[in-house]
């Protein structure tokens, strides 16, 4: 139960003083994870060949993450202050996905407190939370929905109990509204006034139960971001907007190939003499230059004359990688002897995460302590690693999590924070480290290139087998997820000698169709590029390619793509979102020559989506998605407006990576070095008509939304392209010339 | 080092900087005006978009010496005290921002567009090149149209 602590009140001091801090020892709600296959028993269409439940349908990655959070779920910190505000310390990273707003809504709902009196701040790294401070897998609302409600319900119950004790009224006769407790006779006491008495340890509190979901008035309503005003006025603070005393700008000269190391710096003295240069230090990752301004640090780093040792992938280019991927794809099991079949092969290029805020961190490392500020999705592992590498005890390292300017998987890794710590130690000064965009794109992380081979066999109008073999350049999972998987290995519905990557693949990728015997397998090529899970991890490419094949199977069977999907989809909720987009997007409507519709579905994170696009491919080299209709079912939409935003982001990611955005690799380095070369979509590439329909709550478990929106539009755009041009799309991005002069290395 | 005097958001300031220092770093590092963001440094992402004598400009490629004697407006100077510019209001209405990092530049680009083109077409809006990596483009488009209607 709750163990409130009271700070001694000083007369007349209110405002930011915290009168009551809850550290709920155990949430009243336990997180129930369905471990049986019953939950996914498919509503089978007649006569289709059913597919057995796949691992991800039994227990998906989000379930594992939620399980890993359960032991510490009761360690959330919610404070109530004397000025009548609530302040939740969120052990996650906000990078644009809207979780600070969504969790604030949960607190406001449960406390009957206006949303503008709820603050959500990002927790510093808290090692005692073990696995419960990793932001990934679209899992924040899945893992925190119940614990945040339980914690806020505890606070509300204590407010009611405190008011009841003051008035001599039974708590059951009291109600809460507008940040106050109300008695039947109209008396009221604000939470600000009650915050002190509610913290008394002797207080008798009745049963604590979060509100029934049917009583929610704020949760489930479209709500704007709490930080929107700060963002539109330029007051939102990102890592490099912090003013840490004495921390000067630092940039790093990096090697000409990935993971190359410094052999010799030839002109250090000359660069030190340049205007504004303060210090230079060689670190593992390159040569750090500190200056009065970033402009001067950049000039300094560019002026350095450095000899470099070899990197880890110096001999690699697009062709060598393609060859290795093809060789690594596991063989099909089913020979296409007695049945009809379709085969397809697909290539997806590397893709930069390219968040607008480039890799950055502030670090102040002293003899016996270190303080770090950065946008971090795995701050505990960051803290442990930094402590180890600096030779400091963990409790002497403080890691502040800053709101990030985008992530898309990038900030799972803390390489900037670690590098800044090393530079600060070497220079013996606090540092503000910023990666140049060119470095961010070439030496930062990206989605690994992948190759896909798919075969479906069919007879008598039924799909009998569906095999998908994925070969991918190794994705780095060393940010803490691997430890979670190891800790929960016994609970995973997969066995055998699987790598972390193969485990993640099997816990995330599933086919939504009854296609008979279905196998989806990943094999990795161990090439040491800088990679990280990219929004939707394996699913964008894997499911995207599958949705292309679904259209091609339908065509072979002479069926309409929507009719075919309706017939073979396993689950009613998946079918419902398909029907919704077909209706809202007017599937089958007549379009001028060169235009076409395309449709696809995706299910993951206990959520379902479908996307219908219209594509103008009159110029097949430069097609444009002109309209998109998306339907999304997350079981329990907390903030429909935020969910729509995430789906819009997924759509834009799909437009980009399907049509134009990728990295070419040449001699161990990406050629692309900025947004003029890595062609992420701009306004002129985005549709002028977008509808995102959020399905109402179904009573089902809450599903994830952050990464859900990407795979379906990948398939839909590619399918529209095929229908508009008659060209089968096989290599992505579809338009991918080296249409620029690469920056010098 | 030479001194350059100019007006930032209504305030006259003087900075001591080399002539070729990009204005972005004069603003961010010397004056601590942190609304304009670094995204590329070569005028292709446009995250730093601000106004110079009322026209959109990109401080990441504009030397500080070129701003001497001129009037610079950054996102911080767009609102009139607590009263937001109609474009900022429209951004709130459409809940445009996700990570928010590019939005100061997007807003300053939109304000510059609406100054010249009262009732922009989709093609006019397409001409804005600012990158939004969160992919909020459709909401940006809707916000610009909504602001145009309000400002008419």
Interface residues (C-beta under 8 A of the other chain):
Chain A: X95 X96 X97 X98 X224 X225 X227 X228 X229 X230 X231 X232 X233 X234 X235 X236 X237 X238 X240 X241 X243 X249 X275 X276 X292 X293 X294 X295 X296 X298 X354 X355 X356 X357 X358 X404 X405 X406 X407 X408 X434 X436 X437 X641 X645 X648 X649 X650 X651 X652 X653 X655 X656 X674 X675 X676 X680 X681 X682 X683 X684 X686 X687 X688 X690
Chain B: X1 X17 X18 X21 X22 X24 X25 X26 X28 X29 X30 X32 X34 X35 X36 X37 X38 X39 X40 X41 X42 X44 X45 X47 X74 X75 X76 X78 X79 X84 X88 X91 X92 X95 X96 X97 X98 X99 X100 X101 X102 X103 X104 X107 X122 X125 X126 X127 X128 X129 X130 X131 X132 X133 X134 X135 X136 X137 X138 X139 X140 X141
